[in-house]
Amino acid sequence: MTTTARASRRTRIGLLQVCAAGVLWGTGGLVVTFLHERDGFGAMTVSAWRMVIAAVALIVFATAARRGRAVLRTMREHPLLVTLVGCGTATYQGLYFVSVLMVGVSVATVVSLGLAPILAATWEHLAAGTRPSRRQVAVLAGALSGLVLISFAAGHGSAAPSDEPALGLLLAVAAGATYAGTTVLGHRLSQQVEAIALTTCATVVGAIVLAPFFVVAAVTGAPVLTPDPVSLTLLAYLGIATMALSYGLLYAGLRTTSGSAATVATLVEPLSAAALAAVLLGERLPWLGVVGGALILAAVVALNPAEEYPAPV
């Protein structure tokens, strides 16, 4: 196998890892909605549990895999970037989960991810002094067209969960911008450190950022924990599968995939979220949503992650 072929294979594996992370993320909104309706958990309380559980799981795994020194070295050598990535991750998921409770799973997911590829690609090309190729423009246009169709389809047939849908949409937009910035920073850092070390450090920082919401919930009389085994299992799933595992896959994929390509690849998240919402929550997804999903899948398949920076301007 030639060097070019090996590089192409690595980038494709990286995209698959990012797509797998997107599929796992797509289940998170539904679990948060279920926990809110079943146990009365607030979005920030669930976000805090998700981060804390993930941080504990990652520390245990890193220690068992003898990567503890790599984790400490990453925090010591890149304290600012690690802190920014961790804070960005915590902020993004908090904003996203609040918007889920306000405008629904499908709409919140679509809007929060819709801006990310545009912002990430714009930043990368501005930083590199390049312009996007026709292929990149076509892929992005196809992906965003799919998002628009899914958003339109998801907005029909299901009422907004709260009486402040505009605020929910604004929070989803803020979540998308935060996600784009965090992905770009994570891509830069993933080139210098191991994926497990980056994931562990960023998650621990995020857990510290969100931990005060336990106190807020307790002071306001909101539920902080439940003895129900089903809810505890779902909290564990959120932390281990949709946080520890998914972000490990993301940062592993970012080692061989650009940040902009990764944000396009994670658009499989709204596909899984919309499909599950239609089945479990009764959020109808008509034929426009199916067409939108097909466009997103076609855009992901057409991605060429090796083509990160085309011709200079």
Protein Blocks (a to p, Z undefined) as FASTA:
>chain_A
ZZklmmmmmmmmmmmmmmmmmmmmmmmmmmmmmmmmmnopafklmmmmmmmmmmmmmmmm
mmmnopmmmmmmmmmmmmmlmmmmmmmmmmmmmmmmmmmmmnojklmmmmmmmmmmmmmm
mmmmmmnopacdfklmmmmmmmmmmmmmmmmmmmgopacfbfclmlmmmmmmmmmmmmmm
mmmmmmmmmmmmcfklmmmmmmmmmmmmmmmmmmmmmmnopafbdfbfklmmmmmmmmmm
mmmmmmmmmmmmmmmpcfklmmmmmmmmmmmmmmmmmmmnopacdfklmmmmmmmmmmmm
mpcfklmbgcdZZ
